[in-house]
Amino acid sequence: MAITSKQQGFALIIVLSLSVVLITVLSEIMFQTEIESRASVGERNRINAESAAISGAQFANMLFVIDASIPAQFKGQVETMLGGKQIFQMLDDVPIGSEALDSIKDLSKVNLNSLLDGGLLEGIRAIPGNFVLKTTDENAKLNINLAIRQDMAGWLFQALKKLFSTPREKQFLEEKGYKPERLAANLIDYVDPGDRDTLEPGADENLQYEQAKLPHKAKNGPLQSMEELRRVPGFNDDEIYNLFTPYLTVWPTNPTSAYSLNVNSVPTEAMAAFLSPENGEISQENFDKYEDGRAKKQAEDIKDVNEACTIATGTNKCPDFLANMAVTKSTIFKVEIEGVSAGISRTLTYVFDRGVKLNSSGGGTKPTPSANPPAGSTGSTGGTGPKDGTNGGGGSAPQFKVLYKQFR
C-alpha cells in the first residue's frame, strides 16, 4: 500500500517529537552528571579545607606549648622581639601549607625550622591548600560572665565603668545617649540572676529593654557567644559593639573565680583606662614609663603589679577591682583557623583552657584544673602560690581542656 504524503508528514512529526524528548532526557542526564561531578569535587574540597583547618589546630597547639615553656622573666623580651605579639600569635594571618612554610621564618623573624620536627614540616607541606591562624588571649579581656556570681559582679562593674569612662569614650557614649555607668549596668543586668537594676535597685532592669525598643528581656544567665552581646541595650548599636568588644569576652562561660584578667597581656589602651583617675586620663609620661617597664619585664606577682600601678598612676595602690581580678599568666585562649582548598573555605573555632595540669611526678594521670589564684596569693594550705598565678608542682605539663569547638 502506498504511503501518502499526509502519513509521511505525521511520521516526521513523531520522529521529531521523539528526538526532542530524547535530547531533553540526555541533556537532563548530562546536567545531573555535571551537578554530581561538581558536588563531588566541592565535597572533596570542603573535606580538604576542614582537614587543613584541623592541621592548623594542631600547629597552633604546638605554638602554645612552646609559649608555655618560656620562663616568665623572658616573656616581655620575646614579645618585643616579635613586634608586640606573643609567641603563639607570631604566625597569625600567614598562609601555611604546601610550599608556604619555607617563607615563615622570614615573616616571623624566627627560624621555625629549627623548632619543628622534620616529619611535621613534611606533613605541613603536604596539606592540600593552606590554613591561616588567628589566636586570641581571652584572659587579656574582661569576662562579662563574671556577673553571673554576686561576689564577682561588683568588681566587673567597676572595671567596665572604667573602660567606658575615658574622656573620648565617655563623649562618644553620651552622643549615643548613654552614660558609662549605664552601659556597664546593662551588661551586668543582662547576665546576673536578679531582676533589679544595678544602678537603681528599686527599678526593674527590663525597663532598659523597653526604652531601647528591644523585643526581649534580660537573659539572667551567661552569654554563650560574643554575638549574643547585641541583645544588651546599647550593644545593639553597631558602633558601640565594634568599639568595645575587642576588650570583652564570654570565656569561660561559667567562671569560678574573679581572678581572670592578665595584667601582662591586657592591651595597653585598656590598662590606661583601668589606671586613669576619675574623670581624667593618666599622664602620657607616666604611662610611657609603665609601657617601658612592661616591655622589659612582665609582672610575676602582686608586688610587681603594685609597682606597675605606682609607676602609671603616681600612687601606691592599684584600683580595687584590679587588685581583685589580676593574674599574671593566661590560661584561656581562642583560636580561629581558616582552612582553604581550591577556593572553598572552612573555619574551625575553638576555645580552650591551658590551666589544666597533668602531674607526672607521682605517676598519676588524673588532670586537675588550675586554681589560677591572684598573683602571689596564699593557697588553702597556707603556702604562697606560684608567681605565675597557676598551680605549681615539678614535672607538670600543660594540658588543653576544650571549652568550645565549632566548624563554619
Secondary structure as the mmCIF struct_conf table of DSSP 4:
data_model
#
loop_
_struct_conf.conf_type_id
_struct_conf.id
_struct_conf.beg_label_comp_id
_struct_conf.beg_label_asym_id
_struct_conf.beg_label_seq_id
_struct_conf.end_label_comp_id
_struct_conf.end_label_asym_id
_struct_conf.end_label_seq_id
HELX_LH_PP_P HELX_LH_PP_P1 ALA A 2 THR A 4
HELX_RH_AL_P HELX_RH_AL_P1 SER A 5 ALA A 68
TURN_TY1_P TURN_TY1_P1 SER A 69 SER A 69
BEND BEND1 ILE A 70 ILE A 70
HELX_RH_AL_P HELX_RH_AL_P2 ALA A 72 MET A 81
TURN_TY1_P TURN_TY1_P2 LEU A 82 GLY A 84
HELX_RH_3T_P HELX_RH_3T_P1 ILE A 87 GLN A 89
TURN_TY1_P TURN_TY1_P3 MET A 90 LEU A 91
STRN STRN1 ASP A 92 ASP A 92
TURN_TY1_P TURN_TY1_P4 ASP A 93 ASP A 93
STRN STRN2 ILE A 96 ILE A 96
BEND BEND2 GLY A 97 GLY A 97
TURN_TY1_P TURN_TY1_P5 SER A 98 GLU A 99
HELX_RH_3T_P HELX_RH_3T_P2 ALA A 100 SER A 103
HELX_RH_AL_P HELX_RH_AL_P3 ILE A 104 SER A 108
TURN_TY1_P TURN_TY1_P6 LYS A 109 LYS A 109
BEND BEND3 VAL A 110 VAL A 110
HELX_RH_3T_P HELX_RH_3T_P3 LEU A 112 SER A 114
TURN_TY1_P TURN_TY1_P7 LEU A 115 LEU A 115
BEND BEND4 LEU A 116 LEU A 116
HELX_RH_AL_P HELX_RH_AL_P4 GLY A 118 ARG A 125
TURN_TY1_P TURN_TY1_P8 ALA A 126 ALA A 126
BEND BEND5 PRO A 128 GLY A 129
STRN STRN3 ASN A 130 ASP A 137
HELX_RH_3T_P HELX_RH_3T_P4 GLU A 138 ALA A 140
BEND BEND6 LYS A 141 LYS A 141
STRN STRN4 LEU A 142 ASN A 143
HELX_RH_3T_P HELX_RH_3T_P5 ILE A 144 ILE A 148
BEND BEND7 ARG A 149 ARG A 149
HELX_RH_AL_P HELX_RH_AL_P5 GLN A 150 PHE A 164
BEND BEND8 THR A 166 THR A 166
HELX_RH_AL_P HELX_RH_AL_P6 PRO A 167 GLU A 175
TURN_TY1_P TURN_TY1_P9 LYS A 176 GLY A 177
HELX_RH_AL_P HELX_RH_AL_P7 PRO A 180 VAL A 191
BEND BEND9 ASP A 192 PRO A 193
STRN STRN5 ARG A 196 ARG A 196
BEND BEND10 THR A 198 LEU A 199
TURN_TY1_P TURN_TY1_P10 PRO A 201 GLY A 202
BEND BEND11 ALA A 203 ALA A 203
STRN STRN6 ASP A 204 ASP A 204
TURN_TY1_P TURN_TY1_P11 GLU A 205 ASN A 206
HELX_RH_AL_P HELX_RH_AL_P8 LEU A 207 GLN A 211
TURN_TY1_P TURN_TY1_P12 ALA A 212 LYS A 213
BEND BEND12 PRO A 215 HIS A 216
BEND BEND13 GLY A 221 GLY A 221
BEND BEND14 GLN A 224 SER A 225
HELX_RH_3T_P HELX_RH_3T_P6 MET A 226 ARG A 231
BEND BEND15 VAL A 232 VAL A 232
TURN_TY1_P TURN_TY1_P13 PRO A 233 ASN A 236
BEND BEND16 ASP A 237 ASP A 237
HELX_RH_AL_P HELX_RH_AL_P9 ASP A 238 PHE A 244
HELX_RH_3T_P HELX_RH_3T_P7 THR A 245 TYR A 247
STRN STRN7 LEU A 248 THR A 249
BEND BEND17 PRO A 252 ASN A 254
BEND BEND18 ALA A 258 ALA A 258
STRN STRN8 LEU A 261 ASN A 262
TURN_TY1_P TURN_TY1_P14 VAL A 263 SER A 265
BEND BEND19 VAL A 266 VAL A 266
HELX_RH_AL_P HELX_RH_AL_P10 THR A 268 LEU A 275
BEND BEND20 SER A 276 SER A 276
HELX_LH_PP_P HELX_LH_PP_P2 PRO A 277 PRO A 277
TURN_TY1_P TURN_TY1_P15 GLU A 278 ASN A 279
BEND BEND21 GLY A 280 GLY A 280
HELX_RH_AL_P HELX_RH_AL_P11 GLN A 284 LYS A 296
BEND BEND22 ASP A 301 ASP A 301
HELX_RH_AL_P HELX_RH_AL_P12 ILE A 302 THR A 313
BEND BEND23 GLY A 314 ASN A 316
HELX_RH_AL_P HELX_RH_AL_P13 ASP A 320 ALA A 323
TURN_TY1_P TURN_TY1_P16 ASN A 324 MET A 325
STRN STRN9 ALA A 326 VAL A 327
BEND BEND24 THR A 328 LYS A 329
STRN STRN10 ILE A 332 SER A 341
TURN_TY1_P TURN_TY1_P17 ALA A 342 GLY A 343
STRN STRN11 ILE A 344 ASN A 359
TURN_TY1_P TURN_TY1_P18 SER A 361 GLY A 362
BEND BEND25 GLY A 363 GLY A 363
STRN STRN12 PRO A 367 PRO A 369
HELX_LH_PP_P HELX_LH_PP_P3 PRO A 373 PRO A 373
BEND BEND26 PRO A 374 PRO A 374
TURN_TY1_P TURN_TY1_P19 ALA A 375 GLY A 376
STRN STRN13 THR A 378 THR A 378
TURN_TY1_P TURN_TY1_P20 SER A 380 THR A 381
BEND BEND27 GLY A 382 GLY A 383
STRN STRN14 THR A 384 THR A 384
HELX_LH_PP_P HELX_LH_PP_P4 GLY A 385 PRO A 386
TURN_TY1_P TURN_TY1_P21 LYS A 387 ASP A 388
BEND BEND28 GLY A 389 THR A 390
TURN_TY1_P TURN_TY1_P22 GLY A 394 GLY A 395
STRN STRN15 SER A 396 PHE A 407
#
